[in-house]
Amino acid sequence: MFEGMDMSKMADMMKDLQSKATEMEEQSKNISMTAKAGGGMVEVTANGANEITDISIADSLLDDKSSLQILLMSAMNEVLKMVEDNKKSQAMGMMGGINPFNMK
């Protein structure tokens, strides 16, 4: 199965991939994504490292705890999904189209 493969080249490729992954991870901290819920009454912003960096809540929601909780969960789930999709997209680009996630 591995006949004719130069294992030193394979090791170099793996080091290069590791380096690119580390670089991508650092760059992801500079990426910002925002999801809105309730027609923009709640906005949650996260960076590419899955860190919530900002939350904006309309004053009118401050008296309605139940609605606030629902809208916060919705916006947070959406922004975290956006971050995950972005990571998968970057990984696909880094791997030259090889699809380890079975994305369609």
N, C-alpha and C positions, 0 to 999 in steps of 0.2 A: 504494500500500500504506500509506503513512504520511499520506495526505491527511486533513485534519481533526484531526490529532494536534497537541497543543500540546507542542512539544519542551522548553519551559522546565519544564512540569509533569513531563515524563519525566525531566529532569535532577534535579529536586527529589526525585522518587521514588527515583532511583538513589542520591542522597546519603543519603536516609533509610534505604534498605536497607543502605548501607555503614555508617552509624552503628549500626544495629541489629546488624549482623554483628560489629562491633567490640565492642559491649556484650555480645553473646552469648559472644564469645571470652573476655572478661574474667570473665564469670560462670561459664564452664565450668571455670575453675581451682578453683572452690569446690565443684564436684560431685565426689563420691567414689563409686566403684564397686568392688566386690570380687568376685573369682571364686575358687572353691575347686576343688581337684583332690584325688584320692585320699581322698575322704570327709572332706575338711577338713584333711588332713595338710599341704597347701600352700595358702596363701591369698595372693593378689596383689591389691593395691589400686592403682588409678590414678585420676587426676583427669580431668576432661573435656578437658584439653589434652594427652592422651596421655603424661602423665608418670607413671611408676611411683612411688608415694609410700610403699608399705610392702610388705614380704614377710614372711610368717610361715611357718616350717618346723618341723614336729614333730621333736623330738629323735631319734625312732626312725629317721628318714630319713637322718640324718647319716652313718651307716655304709654306706648303700646309694646310692652315687653315681649309678648308672644310673637307678634309680627316681626319685631326686631330680630329675635332669635332665629326665626325661620329664614328671613332674608339674609342674615349673616351667614348661616350655614350654606344657603344656596350659593351666595357669591364666593364664599371660601372654597367650596367644592369645585365650583366652575374654574376659579383661577388656578387651583392646584392641578386640575385636569389639563388646563392650558400649558402649565409648566411641564407636566409629564409628556404631553404631545410634542412640545418643543424639544425636549431632551431626546425623544425617540427620533425625531426628524434630524437633529444634529448628528446623532449616532449613525443614522442611515447614510448621511452625507459623508461622514468621516470614513465609513467602511466601504465607500464606493458603490453603494447600491445593494450590498449583501443584506439580506433581510432576516436578522435573528429574532425579530419580534412578530413575524408573520403579519405585518401590517399590509393592508390592501390599499 
